Amino acid sequence: MKNLSLRLVSAVFISLMLLVATATERSPAPVVEEPRTCNTQSKYFDGGICLNSNHCAIICRHFEGFEGGHCRGLVRRCYCTKHCT
């Protein structure tokens, strides 16, 4: 009798676990991708070594049509940035 009740409890428990697992299974949330940022070395920045990212961003926005810019690299060059696909 003890074996029968243990089997019954186990069967009910496993059935409930399967029911819960299938009931809570949902389609995954859509993945929203952040836009990538593309970097291109500035063609118009002629200040030599880029020390001021604000100045670099102004050159990139006004003269090259980019969204912004920043100084980077060991040699400190001005890189213009925009969202790309």
Buried (B, 14 or more C-beta within 10 A) or exposed (E): EEEEEEEEEEEEEEEEEEEEEEEEEEEEEEEEEEEEEBEBEBEEBEEEEBEEBEBBBBBBBEEBEBEBBBBBEEEEBBBBBBEEE
